[in-house]
């Protein structure tokens, strides 16, 4: 006869893994003016990228909006939201440990005297920046999705609120 013994700590870890849910990221939305009976949230249900040997530098993010009844907490409806394609043309601000990184642009006259100086935020191509952050363990994929979901909400506000 075999008997399996699992420590309480290991069992707690297995239970946490089992109950993690199917979503990659969730973001609460403000109450809808027409449907106050629902709590709303955006949920990332999946994401993928084309083969890295192809020409595309893209990340496809699948998003759903969940309408949850405030009374009882049951999911009333899952609405398909626009597929979000983060592509090679997207540019992001580059963040450092103490905020956004900057560069200085100086304009000088023919004698080398500085006549103007402006500071701008450093920017990088989105998909490459995401790969850099994840591969260099500077940010976890959940944090990356969270950062980009704020942009998603701005970009698709009309579709999100048209429930």
N, C-alpha and C positions, 0 to 999 in steps of 0.2 A: 504494500500500500504506500502510495506517495502522498506527501503532505507538503503544500507550498506555504512558506512563511514569508510574509512581506512586512517589513517594518511600517509603523504608522506614518512616518515621514515619506517613505517611498509610495505607500498607498495613497497618501494625500496628493503626491505628484501625479500618479496615474489618474486619479479622479479629476484633477485640474485639467490634464490633457484631454480626457474624455469629454469634459464639459466646456471646452474652449469655444465651441460654436463654429459656424461655417464661414464667417465673414473675415475679411482681411483688415478692414478698418470701418469704424462707424463714427458719424458726426451728427450731433443733434442739430435740428433746425429750429428757428423761432416758430412760435404758434402762428398758424394761418388765420387770417382775419375772417375768412368765410367758414372755416371748419375748425373751430376751437375745441371740438370734442376729441381731436386727435393730437397725439404727440407725434412729431415727425422726425425722421432721421434719414440721412443718406448713408448707404452701405456700399462699400466696395466688395463686390461678389467675386471678382477675378481680375487678373491682369496678365498680359503676355507681351512678348516682343517677337518680331520676325527673326529669322535666322541671322545671327551676327555676321555671317559672310555675305549677306545680301547688301543691297545699296541703301535700304531704308534704315534710318536711325529713329525708331519709333517705340513707344510704349502705349499699348492699348489698355484702357481701364474701363471695366464694366461696373456701372453704378445703378443701384435701385434706390427708390425712395420708399420707406416703410411708413405706413399710416397705422398708428397703434392707438386703440381706444384708451383714453385716459381712465375710463371706468372699467376696470378689469384687466387692463394691460395686454389684451390679445391683439394680435396683428389683424387688422381689418383688410388691408390691401398692400400689395407690393407693386409699385409702379416702375416700369422700365424707364430709365433716364437716358439721355443721349450718351452714346459711346464717346469716351474722351480719348483723343489721340494726342499724346505728347510727342511732337515730331522734331525732326532735325532743325526746323526753323524757329523753334521756341528758344528763348534766351532767358536765363535766370540770374538774379543777383547772387553773387558769391558771398557766403557768410563765413566769418571767422569766429574765433572763440569769444570775442568781445563785440560782436555785431557785424554789420556788412563791411566788406573790404572795399577800399577806394583807390582811385588813381588821381593824380594831379595832371592837368593839361595846362601847359604854359604857352603863351604866345609872346614872341619877342620881335622887336623891330630889327632893322638891318644892322644895328650896332650891337645887338645881343642884349639889349635892355628888355626886361620883362614888362610887357604892357598889359597883360591880363593873365589871370590864373583862375581856373575853375576846378572843382573837385567833383568827380563822378564815381558812381558805384561800379566796381568790377563786375563784369558779366561773363557767363560761360554758356555754351550750348547745353540745353536741358538734359538730353539723354546721356551725354557724356558726363555731365555733372552728377546725375543720379548714380551712374555706374561708379564714378570716383568715390562718392560718399559711402556707398554700400561696400565696395571692395576694400576701401581703406578703413572700414569700421568706424567712420566718423558719424554715421547715422544709420539706424535700422530702417528696414523697408517700411515698417508701420509709421515711423516718423516722416519718411519721405512722402508716403501717401497722405498723411495729415497735412503736410505743407502744401502739397499740390491740390488737395481738396478745397482749400480756401480759394484758390484760383478758379477751380471748377465751379464753385458756388457763384462767384462773380460772373463767370462766362455764361452760365446757363440759368441765371436767376429767373428769367421769364418761364422757362420750361419747368423749373422746380416748383414755382408757385402756381402753375396752371394745373392744379389737381382736380 
